[in-house]
Amino acid sequence: MIQTTIKQLLSGRTGYLLGFFACFGLVASALVIQTQYHLEPCPLCISQRIIFMSLGLLFLIAAFIKPATMLKKIFTLLQVLTAMGGAGVAIRHWYLQAHRESIIADCGVGFDYMFDNFPLQKALTLVFRGTGDCAAIDWTFLGLSIPQLALIAFVSFGAYALCLVKKIA
C-alpha cells in the first residue's frame, strides 16, 4: 500500500514537480539560513543556488514533456549534467574549506560588482576561484558544511532524474 503510493508519487509528472519543488525548497532554505544567521553568501554559494534553480527549471519543463520520448531523455541528460556541474562546484567549495589554512584569505570583490564591471568570462573566472570567504565555514547541519550538504543534494538529484526516466522508459 505505502510502496504503491510512493511509486505513484515518484512517477510521471508528479515526480518531476517534486524535483522542481525540492530544488527551489533548497534555495529557499539557503535564504532562510542566510537571513536567520546574518550570513553573506560567497560566490560559490551563489553559484550553487543558481545551479539548483536551473536544475529545478529543468525538472519543471520535463514535467510537461510527453513520457517515453527522446526529448524526455535529453532533459534527463541535461538534469544529470547540471547536477554533476553543481556537484563539481560543491566539491571545489568543500576543497577550499578543507584547505582554508593554506589558502590566502582574499575572496575579492562582490558577486554583483564582478558581473557589472567585468566581461562574463573574467567574472566567471573570479567567481569560481573562490577564496577567502568561500573557505569560511559559517554554518553546519549534522556536522556537515553547506557545500557538503549541497554535494549530497546534487548527487541525489542526478540519481533521482535517472530513476524518473527509468520509470517511463
Order of alpha helices (4+ residues) and beta strands (2+ residues): alpha-alpha-alpha-alpha-alpha-alpha-beta-beta-alpha
